[in-house]
Amino acid sequence: MIEMLTERQLLILEAIVQEYTTIGRPVGSKSLGEHLPMQVSSATIRNEMATLERLGFIGKEHSSSGRVPTLQGYRYYIDNLVKPDIVNQKQLESIRATFGNNFYKIDEIVAESARMLSDMTNYTAIAFKPEAKNIRFQGFRILPIGNQQLMMMLVTSDGNIESQLFNIPQGLSGDEIEAVIRVINDRIVGLPIDQVTDRLHETIPLLLHYVQRPIGFLDIFGNILERAAREQFFVSGKLNLLNFVGEADVGQIKELYSLIEHSEDINNLIDTTAGKIQVKIGAELINSSLSNYSLISTTYDVAQHGQGLIALLGPTNMPYSKMIGLVQTFQEELARKLLDYYSFYDD
């Protein structure tokens, strides 16, 4: 059980965390006195720092007389003291201006949000699309490319378009291709994505009237459908991870890169409590390669279209007030942009 801290101890712990995460150097009593909202002697500050160290909230780095927050100190600060900064007007206008550009796919919007957040922080940003449970099949088109090739395109109700090139089988005429398109659209337009594959297989006997070997044709369609339906996430600023690796540990670098390449691994790290900002620090991230990192994450709500997620992975000594404020802003602005996008397609 953590001992209750006095008001002065709380102010000192808050000041140590804020100064250390801003300047990146251990904080001494003299410097600390300049950042407190009250007049306190250096001797009193040193005594209070000794108490905070005894309680496990701060510690010494090497032989320095200054103090740095411990993981317990960061945890207490985040749970009880942190106040998210309000994003300044210039940054807010920049975010809104970028989201104001023309986008043709949900993927582009979500990927751009990760890129912006990474650029603004120099950390690694991760963004997940809203879940695909309410997405329906909206249409199927084939375009001739030339040289016996066609492009097959699948359109979903969220405006997403997936496509793939394929070679025209020998002896397949344009009329037969058009017939296949009509059959597929008549049978599956409007169905939820997760029901399309079963309906397609039920349609095979009907397709045999038009195409001698429809299985290969449907395999290609299935590949496109899988891309449209699967959970997709976007990572920006992967190289920024290397800035916080203590030493040139090749094994850790490989593990970090492998981690952010797989949605299942990332999902294991992130708490998806709806709407709330979650902060995990060091050992709380489970994966040992992240012992020097913190992860700030939150879901964003897109009404009936579901929830997505945005997260920021950076060093444990990141400026939490600033970073939490930024993540909250992206939570709001990304949701607003996606709602605008969906409303356009719903109309």
N, C-alpha and C positions, 0 to 999 in steps of 0.2 A: 504494500500500500504506500502511495506517494504522500509524503508529509505536506500539509498545507503551507503555502508560502505566504509571507507577509506582502503587503502592497509594495513596499520598497524592494523586496526581493524579486517580485514580479516585474517591476520596472527595470531592474538591473538585468534580469535574464532577457527581457525583451530587447533592451538596448544592445546587449552582447550579441544576440542573434542577428539583429538588424545591421550592426556595424560590421560584424565578421562576414556576413553574406554580401555586403556592399564592397568592402575593401579587400577581403580575402586574407587578412592578417590577424594574428592573435590580438585580443583587445586588452589593454592595460587599464589600471584604475584611473590614471590621469586622463586618458582619452575618454574613458567612460563617463567621468564627471562632467565633461563638456556636452554630453548627449542626454543627460537626465533632465527631466522637467522640474527638478527641485535642487536646492542647495544641499549637497552632502559632502562631508570631508573625505579626503582620500583614504584616511584610516578606516572610516566607517564602510566605505565601498570595498576595501580590501577584506574586511571582516565578513561582509555579506557575500563576497565572492568565495571566500573560504567555506562558508556555509553551503552555498550552491554547489561547490565542488564536492563537499562531503556527501551531499544528497544525490550526487550523480548527474547533475544537470549541465555542468561545465567541466572542463579538464585542461591540463597543460599540454602544449605541443612541444615536444623536445624539452629543452631547459628554459624556454622562454618564460618570463614572468607573466606574460599575457595569457588570457584564457580563450578557449574555443568551445562552442556548444558540443555536447555529446549527442548521440542518437536519442537518448532519453530527453535531453534538453530540447532538441528539435521537435520531438513528438509532443512534448508539453506545450511548447510555443504554438505549434500548428493547431492543437486541439483547443487551446484556451486563450491565446493572445493575438494570433495573427489577424490583421485587418487588411483585406484585399485592397490594393490601390485602384483608383479610378483611372482607366486608360486615358491618356491625354488626348485632346481634340485632334491634334495632327495625326496621331496613330489611328484614331477612330475613323477619320476622314479617309485615310489611306486604305484601311480595311474595306470600308464601304465602297470606295471608288473601284477597287479591284473586284469585289463581288458584283459591282454594277456592269462589268463587262458582259458580252454575250457568251453564253455557254450553251452547248448543244447536247450535253450528256450530264447526268448526275455525277458520274465519275470525275468529270472535269472540275466540277464545283468542289467536291470533297477533296480531291487531290490538291487543288489550289489553296484550300484552307490549310492543309498541312504544310505546303510550301511557304505560305505567308507566315504562319506561326513559327516555323523553324528559322526563317530569315530574320524575324523580329527578336528572336531570343538567342540565336546561335546554339540552340539545343536540337534534339531530335524530336520531331512532331509526328504523331500517328493519328490518322483519322479513318474511322469506319463508316461506310455507307449505312443509311437506314436499312433495317432488315427487310428482306424481300417477301415477307409472308403475304402481303396484300397486292403484290404485283401480278398483273394478268397479261396474258398473251394478246397482243393487239393487232398483229399483222405479219405477213410473210411475203417477201418479194424476191424475184430473181432478175438480175440485170445481165445481159450479154456483154462480155468484155472483149471478145475476139479470140482467135486462135483456139477455138473449141473450148473456151473457158466461160464460166458463168460466175457471178457473185451472188451468193445466197444471203439475204438480209432478214433478220428477225427483229421486230419492234415490240417493245413492252410498254405497259400503260404508264410507266414513269418517264417515258420519252427516251429510254435507253435503246440504242441500236447496236446489235452485234452482227458481224458479217464474216464470211469465209468464202474463199475462191475454191471452185472445184472444176474438174474437167468433165465435159459433156460425154456421156457414154456413147459409143458408136451406135448409130441407128436411132438415136432419140431425137425426135423432131420438136420444133417449136410448139406445135399444137399439143403434143403430149406434155411438155413442160407446163404450159398454161393450164392444162387440165389438172395436173398435180397441184399447182398453186391453188386453184379453185377448191379442190377437194379438201386440202389441208385448212385453208382459211374458213371454209364452211363448217368444218368439224371442230376446230379448236379455238377460233377467235373468241375472246371473252373469258376463257378458262384461266384459273389461277395457274401460275407457272408450274407448280409442283404436280399438277394433274395432266399436263400436256403430254408427257411421255407415254403414259398409259393409254390415253386416247389415240395417240399416233399408232400404237401397235394394234389397237382395235380397228384402225383404218386400213391396215395393210391389205386385207382382201379386196377392198374397193380400189386401192391404188394399183393392184395387179391388172386391172382392166386397162390401165394406161401405160404402166412401166413394167417391163419383164422382171427386173431385179430391183425392187424398191428398197431392200435392206441397206445397201451401201448409201443410197440417197438419204435414208432416214438416219444413218449413223452420223453423217455430216450435220444434219439438222440437230441431232442430239448433242453434238459437240458445241454448237452455237448456243443451244438452250442451256447447257450446263454453265457456260460462261456468264450468261444473263442471270442465272438463278443463284449462283454461289455467293457467299459472303465475300465482299471485297474490301480491302483496306489499303491505305496509302501511307508510305513512310517518306518523310523528307528530312534531310540533314543527317544521313547515316554517318558520314565522316566526322560529324561533331562528337560522336561517341568517343573517338580516339583522344579527344582533348582531356578526358578525365580518367584515363587508364593510368594508374600510378606509375608503373614502369613498363618497359617494352615487353609486355607479356603477350606473346603471339597466341597462346592458347586462349587467353581471355578475349582477345580481339576476335578470334574465330567464333567463340561462343556467343559473343554479343551480336555479331552479324547474323549468325544462324538464328538467334532468338527473334530478331525483328523481321525475319523473312517469313515466319510462319504465324498465321492468325491464331492457331490453337495455342501456341506458346504465349503470345501476347494476351490472349483472353485469360490465361491462367494467372497473369500478373495483375490484371485490371479488375477493380471492383465496379460493377455496373449498377450500383444503386441509383435509381432514376433521379436525374436532375441535380444530385448533390456533387459538390466537388470532393474528390477523394485524393488523399496524399499518402503514398506509401514510401517509406524511407529504408534504405539499406537492407538489412536482414529481413524486413517485412516483405520484400519482393521475392523471397524464396530462392530465386536463382542466385548462386554464389558469385557469379560474374558481375552482379549489380550491387555489390556491397558498398560502392562509393556513389551510388546514384539514388535519385528520388524520382517518383512518377506521380505527376498530377493528372487526374483524369476526370471526365464528367460525361454524362450522356446529353444528347440534345434531342428535343422532341419535335417531330414533324407531323403532329396531329394524327390522322388516320393512316398516314404512311409509315408510322412506326418511329423507332428511335435509332439514332446512330451514336457514335462515340468519338470524342476528341481527347488526345492525351499528349503530355509533354514529358519527355525523359531527359533529365539533366543531372548535374552533380548534386550531392547532398547539401552542399553549401550554396545552393541557388538562392536568390532574393525572393523568398516565398510570397511576400505581399504583392510584389510586381507581377510575378508569374501567375499566381492564382487570379489576379485581376484580369490578366490577358486571356487566360483560358476561359474565364466567365464571359468575357466579351465575345470570343469566338463561338462559344456555346450559343449565345443570343443571335449573333449576326449570321452564322451559318444556318441556323434554324429558319431565320427570317428569309434568307436567300432561297432556301430549298422550298419553303412554303410558296414563295412567289413563282418558282419554277413549276411546281406541281399544279398550282392554280391555272397556269397558262395551258398545261396539257389537259387538265380536267375540263377546261372550257372547250 
